[in-house]
Amino acid sequence: MRIGIVSDIHANLAAFEVVIGALRRVSATERLWCIGDMVGYGPQPNECLDLLRSFDHVCVPGNHDYGLLGKTDIENFNADARVALEWTESVIRPDNRAYLDALDQPWVPDNGPFSIVHASPRDPIWEYVVNVEEARECFSYFETPYCLIGHTHVPSVFRQVKQGGEVKLAQPSAGEQLRLGDDRLLINPGSVGQPRDGNPQAAYAVLDQELGIIEFQRADYPIAETQALMRDLRFPKRLITRLEYGF
Ligand code: ZN
């Protein structure tokens, strides 16, 4: 089976729709694994949740989802993120709120080789895994060979060369394939709705279970459509402009 891997959609429907379209048409995926942060920053939380929920999928909760639900203190967020979260709270439909409230992690789909957590296996809600030192410690906090993470919005692969051994970091570009083998891996597909690696294209990945390969992908989407909706809602300017820089 082929599975689409998406993270940090952040209520950006224009980006999510393009990614879903590519996963359906180009990659023929039948299932989605979502690494959390469906809401926050963006203008269409309900539409994004409706689209996700229309798929065969699994999803874990992110820090913004927890912020919306009051499961983490809103003071943990910066001022811009708080504005977007407070607006989200005012529009989120009760059924979508209940859906988010029921999410749990870590998730090990079908008792297979992957664990899924939003931020890190050590702290599933808040820890940013950005360097090999942090990654090295995180490898002892999950039992499966591979762990999927999001949260940093940067496509990344941390490879532990052998059990307990050296950890290496790679930042895969579009079209790059990762072959799943004996090395343990922490894998981040990047962000659909607010990329932060200097490339504004929506980021996602595709797992081919038969071939044992994860392919990283990027997609152009109509950024101006999302920005126009954010302007109408008087969202903070920084949240609007960062989308076109991918930062
Ligand atoms: Zn996020």
Boltz pocket constraint, residues with backbone or C-beta under 6 A from the ligand:
constraints:
  - pocket:
      binder: B
      contacts: [[A, 8], [A, 10], [A, 36], [A, 37], [A, 62], [A, 64], [A, 151], [A, 153]]
      max_distance: 6.0
